[in-house]
Amino acid sequence: MRERSQDMSLDRQPFLQGELLELRPLRADDFEALFRAAADPLIWEQHPESNRYQEETFGAFFKEALASGGALVALDRTTGHIIGSSRYHGYDAERGVVEIGWTFLARAYWGGRYNGEMKRLMLEHAYKSVKRVIFVIGPENRRSQRAVEKIGGVRAGATTDAHGQERVVYELTPALYAQREGRGTNTTEGEFMELGAFSVSLAVKNIEASKNFYEKLGFVIFAGNQSQNWLIMKNGDHVIGLFQGMFEKNILTFNPGWSQDAQPLGKFMDVRKLQRKLKERGISLLTEADEGSTGPASFMIADPDGNTILVDQHV
């Protein structure tokens, strides 16, 4: 079968809408709202231009974005607030390639869910016109490199930017992206043990003090209710739970059926199958899921040092 021709010229400033985000072309009157989202030093700490949280530096970034003809702002569909931006750049119709970059989100929206939807909307739009999307990232910016790797990007080489600075190049084709979108499919007997999302549940003495401490480490509140003595906090893909007065020791938690940003996976290994496979491998269970049930269920085990592990499926 012949590959579908991609002869549609790429609109570099489309209007795109997802469940969480709306993307639209950047306008000159967006400066103040976008700068509010960007004025956080922790957003830029791994970026080559680490002072972009300062108004003068951000002003140059904004002016360049307007002139690029490919910049988009991201709006939270719930609040209508601008929460970040991204850009199409270097579109080459003959080679069938475009770069996606200059992407940032306010820290309250970190953790994969919003960034994932932004990338999905931009990639699906781009793949109507190109065969490859590239990402050019600073070599020290491991956060952005991990985000691109998470959606299937592969390292394709290195380059230098307009200022002579070294950059790492990642490439993502429709096939690689589709393959990664189907991750979590583990249904054969000899497969990898897919445990789902991972977090550490901490037994804390004072949830307010613990929250303040982890915020200083860059964690932000993701879910929970402090008045009920529990919070879920995230820093990138790293998740911790703060629980006051609910259990005595810290617990390692896995959530089959969830991505790391607590979104349901299309395919995954059911908690009851995980339980059976662990029994086959000689691991004793502290509590068990009902083998006759379906849907949400959990079981608990302990490692050789007595650390409790909870496998808790919510879907």
Helices and strands as residue ranges (DSSP letters): E 16-17, E 21-25, G 28-30, H 31-38, G 41-43, H 55-68, E 71-76, E 82-92, E 97-105, G 107-109, H 113-126, E 132-137, H 142-150, E 154-160, E 166-172, H 174-181, E 197-204, H 207-216, E 220-225, G 226-228, E 230-235, E 238-244, E 251-255, H 271-280, E 297-302, E 308-313
